[in-house]
Amino acid sequence: MIYNTLAKKKMPFVSLEEGKVKMYVCGPTTYNYIHLGNARPIVVFD
């Protein structure tokens, strides 16, 4: 199950390719001072 913020309810998650899930994470935030939250996507997803 995954929470769908648009529908505001939990819904079954079905991947487009069986056994594989892809995720896009945008680059670092450049509008303010760097902080630990900027490094999290690099550590967690890469």
Secondary structure, DSSP 8 states (H G I E B T S, - for coil): -EEETTTTEEE----SBTTB----------SS---HHHHHHHHHH-
